[in-house]
C-alpha cells in the first residue's frame, strides 16, 4: 500500500469512528439524531478526501505554527471581575489612556519568522492569499491614533469604550480595534458568561436559569458598574454583543440616557433570527430551525464524545468556520483565519447549546430606539451569513441618525476581515461621542 493510500485509509477509519461517536450522541434525539448522522457522514467524506492529498500531521503542524507565531489575541490589560446576579464571575480587562500600547500588530503583527510560518502553512494547504487586505497596516493604525488624539482634546470628557463580543468568541476577537485605540482612550473588554475567561454561568450549570439576551444585558450592566462607575460610555457590540447592548437599553433606559454617549452595532440583529437562512437552500431553512435546538441539546448532553468528534474532524470544521466567518475566505490571511478558528474551537459544545435557543426569541426592536439621540454606527458585511446585512439595514431604519455602512465582500467577522475600515469608523464614532459628552457636560454645568 502506498503512503497516500495508507493516509487515506487511516483518515476513513478515523472519520468513521467520528460518525459513530456523533450518532451515539444523537441517538435519543429523533430527527436531530438523523441530522447528526448526515453531518458526520459529510465530515467523514471531507476529511478522508482532504487527507488523501495533505497529511493530517502536516496540517496539524501548520496550525501549531500559526498559533505559535500569530500575535492575534495576545494584547492584555488590567484584569478585573464583575459579579452577575447569579454569582457568575465576569472577567474584564481595562486599557487606560497613556499606558504603553505595546505592539499594536503593525503589518498584521507578523514577525519575519511568523510570515515564514504562514507561508509554510499556505504551501501545506492551510493558507490564504490577501495578507494586505486582512492585516492591520501599521501606517493606518498610526493615522487613526493621531486623528483620535487630536479630536479628544481634554481627556476628562473622553468616553470609555466598552466592547462586547459575539457568540462563541471572546474579548480577543476585538484584537485590531484594541490595538488601534490602546493607550489613547480608556477601553474595557469583557468576556460574556461561559465564554473566554469568564466563569461558566451558575444558573446554567444548575439548570435553574436558561440563557436569555436579557440576562446578558444585565451582565453588561454588572460589568459597567464595576469597570466604568463614572463618566461617559461608548458601547460597541458585535453579533450577540450587539444584542446585549440592546438588552441593556431595554432594561436600563435611564442609565443609557444618562451615561451612554455613543453606540456601535456591528454584524448584529434586533430580531427575527429564526428566519435566517444561513446560506442554506430555501427548502431546508425551516427544517434546520426545527432541528437545530434539539440537535445542539443532544450534542451538549454528550459533550465529551462530541469534543472528540470535533478534534477528529478539525480540518472540515476549519473550512466551515472560514465560510461562515468571512465573506471572501480565500483572501483572508492564514493567521487570521486560524485565529478565528481557535476562538470558536474554545467554546465548549454544551455552551453552544445553552446559548442557541436565546436567539430564536430575541426581539429588541423597540429597545433600539433608546440610542436614536446618540451618535451611532451600524456596520455589517454584505456577505454575512449569520446576521445578514438586511438586519443591519433594519436597525438603521430604527436609528435614522446613525451612520450605516454595509461592507462589500465582508462576512460576519468583519472586524477581523476589514480591520482598517472598522477602526476608521470607530474612531469617527468616538470623535462624535466625545463632542456629545462635552455638550452634555456643558448643559449640566
N, C-alpha and C positions, 0 to 999 in steps of 0.2 A: 504493500500500500504506500502511495506517495505521501509526502509531508502534507500537501494540500488536502488530500483525501482524508488523512488522519485528523487534520484540524476540523474539517467539515463533519466527520463522524462524531468527534467529541462535542462539537457545537450542537449537533442534533440531539445527542444524548443529554447534554445539559439543558437544552431548551425543552426537551420532552419532560424532564424532571420538573421544570418550571411549570409546564402545563398541568401536571398532576398536582403540584402544590396549590396553584391558583384555583383549580377545580375543587380541591378539598375545602379551600377557604369559602367557596360559594355554594357548597352542595345543599345547604338548607335555605338558599335564597330564591328558589323558584326560577323565574325568568332571569333574575340577576345572576344566578349561577350559570345559566346558559350563556349569558353575555360574557362572564368571566372566561368561559371556555373558548369563546370566539377570540377574545383579546389575547389570551395565552397562546392560542394556535398561531395567530398572526405574529406574536412575539417570537415563537419558536422558528417560524419560517424566516423571519427577518434576520434573526441572529445567526441562523445556520448559513444563510446565503452570504451575509456580510463576512463571517469568519472564514469562509472558503477563500476569500481574497486577502483579508487582513487578519493576522493572528490576534487572538484575544489578549495575549500577553503584551504584544506590541501596542495595542490600543490602550491598555491599562497603563503602560509606561508613559505613553504620550499624555494621558490625563494627569498622571502624577507630576510630570514635568511642568505642565501648565499650572497645576496647583502650587507647586513649589516656587515658581518664578513670577507668577502674576501678583501684582500689588493690590488687586481689587478686594475691597472689604477689609483692608488692613488698618485704616485710619481709626484711631481710638481717642476718646475724650475722657473727661472726669466722670466716673461712674456714679450712679445713684439708683435708688429704688423707691417706687411708689407702691402703696398697698391698695389693691382693689377692694371693693365692697365685700367680696367673699374671702378676703385674706390672701389672694394671689399676689405674689411679688412681681411687679412690672419693672423690668430693667430699662434704664435710660442712660444716655451719656450727654454731657454738655461740652460744647466747644465755646470758650469765652473769646470775645474780641481782644486783640492784642497778643494772644498766645501765638507761639511759633507755629506756622502752618504745616511744618513737616514737609513731606514730599507729596505735592498735590498732583501726582500722576502726569507729569509732563510727557508728551508723546505716548499717552496711554499708560504711562508709568513703567514702560518696559526698559529694562537694562539691556545691554547688548547680549548678555547671556540669556535673558528672558526671550529676546527676539529670536535667538537661535533655537531655543526650546520650542517656541511657537512655530517656527519654520519647519522644524523636525516633525512636530505634530501634524502640520498641514501635509507634509510629504507622506506621512503614515496614514493619512485619510481622515484626520480629525480637524484639520484647519480650514479656515475660510479665507476669502480674499477681502480686500477693502479695509485694511487696518486704519487708513487715514480717515475713512468715514466714521468708523466706530470708536476710535480712540479720542481721548480729550487732548487737543493740541495745547502745548504749553503757552504759546503766544495768545491763544484765545482765552485761556484762563487768566493770564496777566491782564488782558484787556478788560474783562468783566470785573476783575478785582479793583482795578484803578477807577473804573467808572462808578462802582458802588461806593468806594471810599470818598470820592468827590461828592456824591449825592447825599451821603448820610449827614455830613456836617457834624453837628454836635451829637455825640453818641448817646446822650442822656435820653433822646427820644427815638433812638434806633430800636426797631422791634426785635423781639426774639423770634426766630423762625423755627417752627416745630414740625418735624417730618414724621408722617405716619405711613408705614409701608403696607404692601398688599398681602393677599392670601398666599401662603406657602413661601413667603420671602422673609426678610428681616431688615433691620435698620441699615445693614450693609448694602442693600440694593440702591441706596442713595449715594454711593461712593463718589461719583463725579460731582454731584451737587455739593456734597460736603467739602470736597477738595476746593471747589471754586469759592465757597463762602467762608472757608476756615480762616479764623483769625481776624476777620473783618466785622462780622456781625455775630451776635450770640445765637447759637443754634442748639436745638435739642433733638436727639434721635432716640426713638424708643422702639422696643420690640413688643408687638402685641402679644397678649396672653398665649401661652403654648407655642410661641414662635421664638426663634433666636435664643437670646439669653434670659428671656423671661421664664417664670415658672409655669408648669402646666396648670391650667385653670382648675382651682379647687372644686368649683361647682361641677365641672365636667368629670373630674376624677371620681367623685362620689355619686355622680348621676343625678344630682338634685337640681341642677341649673343648666339647661341647654344653652349653647352659644346663640346669641342674638346680636344684631347690629346695634341695638340699643345698649346692650351690655358693653360692647366695645366703645360706644360713645361715653359711657360712664367711666370706663378705664382711662380714656383720654383725659377726662376731667381730673381724675386722680393724679395723672402724670403732670398735668398743667399746674395743679395745686402744689405739687411737690417741687417741680423744677422751675416754674415761672410764677412765683407768688405775686409778682407785681410787674407793671409795665405792659406796653402794647405787644400784641402777638400777631404773627402771620402764620396761618395754618397751611400746610402742604400735605395733600393726601393722594396716594396712588391706589387705584383699584379699590380693594377693601378698605384701605386707609382713607380714601375719599368718602366712602360710605360712613366710616367712623366719624369723620369731620361733620358730615350731615347730621348724624345722630346726636352729636354734641349740641348743634344748633336746635334740634328738635326738643331736647330735654332741658337745655340751659340757655334759652334765648336771651335772658337779661345779661348773662355772663358774656355771651358773644357780642351783644350790642355794646357793652362797656369796654371789653378788653381786646377783641379781635379787630385788627385794622387792615387785614388783607387775607385772601384765601386763594389757593391754587388747587384745582381739582383735575387730576391727571389720569387719563385712562380709566374713568370710573363711570358709575351709573346711579341714577336716582330711583330706579325700579325697573320692573318688567324683565328681570334677568331670566325668568322662566321661559321666555320666548327666544332667547339667544340660540342661534343655530350652530355655533362653534365650527363653522365651515363644513358641516355635515349636509348631505342631501336632504331636501325638504321632507321626504318621506320618513327619514329616520329621526327627525328632531323631537317629535312628540314621544316616540319610543325611548329615546335617550333620556329625556327629562323624567319619564315614568320609571325607568330602570335605575338611573344613577344613584338616588338616595339609598335604595336597598342594596345595590352593588357595593357602594362605599361602606355601608354599615357592616355588610358581610366581611369585606376586606379588613375593616378596622377591628373586628372581633377576632381575627386571626392574624394579628399584626406581625408576629414572628415569622410565620410562613410567608406572608406577603413580602416582608422586607428581604427575605432570601430570594424571592422571585424577582424583586426589583434589582437586586445586585446581579442576578444571573442574566437579566435582560437589559443591562445598563446601556449597551450600545443602542438598542431600539429606543429606549426612553430618552436618550440624548437627542435623537432625531426628533422625537415628538416635542420635547421641550423647545428646541430651536423653532419648530414650526409654529408653536403657539406663543412663543415669546417675541419673535422678531418678524417684521414684515418682509425683510429680504435676508433670510438666514444664510444664503450663500455668500453674502457680502460682509457678514459680521466677523469681527476679529475672533480668532480661535480662543484667545484667552478670555474674552468677554463672554463668549458662548459657554465656555466651561464654567465660568463664574456663576452664570445664571443656573446652569445645571446643578452646581454644588449647592446653591441656595435652596433650590426646590427639593433636591435629594435630602436635605437636612430636616425636612418636615416629615415627621412620622405619619404613616398611613392612618392611624387612629385619630390624629389631629386633623388630617384632611377630611376624614369622615365626620368629625364633630362639627366642623365649621360649615360644610357644604349646604346643609338644609337652610341655614340662615339667609342665603342669597335668594332663594325662591320666594320668600315672603318679604324681602326688603322693599320698602317703598317710603322714600323721604322726599317725594315731590314737593310737598307743601313746605317742608323744613328748609329747602334750598333757598327760599326767598329771604331768609334771615341774613344772607350775605349780599343781598342786592345793593345795599347802600355802600358797600365797601369795595375797594379795589380788588378785582378778581381776575383770575386766569383760568380758562377752561382749555385743556390741551389733550389731544388724543392722536394716535397713529391711525391713518386711514385704512390700514390693513389689520387692525386689531380684531382678532377672532374671539377674544374673551369678553371684552366690554366694547362692542362695536361703536364706531365713530358716531353713529346716529344717536347713541345715548348721550354723548357729549354735546351734540347739537341741541338735544332736548334740554339739557342743563343750561346751555347758553340762552335758550329762549326764556328760561325762568330767571336768568340773570342778564337782562338786556344791556347792562352797562359793563359786562365782563368782556375781556379780550378772548376771542375764540381762535384757536389755532389747530387746524387739522393737518397733521404732518404727512405729506405724501410718502408712500413706501414704508412707513414705520409700523411696527406692531405694538403689542401690549407693553413690553418693557422699553418704551420709548426713551426713558431717561438713561438707559444704557446704550440704546441703539443710536440715538441722536443727542448725545450729552451736551455738545456745544450749543445747540439750538435751545434745549430745555434750560440750560444755565442762563443764556441770554434773556429768556423770557422771565425766569425767576428774578433775575437782577432788576429787570424793569418793574416787576411787581413790588419788590422790596423798596425800590425808589419811590413808587407811588404810595405805598403803605407808610413809609417814613414821613412823607409830606402830609398824609392824612393824620398820622399821630401828632405831628406838630400842630395841625389845625385843631385837633381835639384838645390838646393841652392849652392852646391859646383861648379856646372857647370856655374852658373851665377856670381859667385864671381870673 
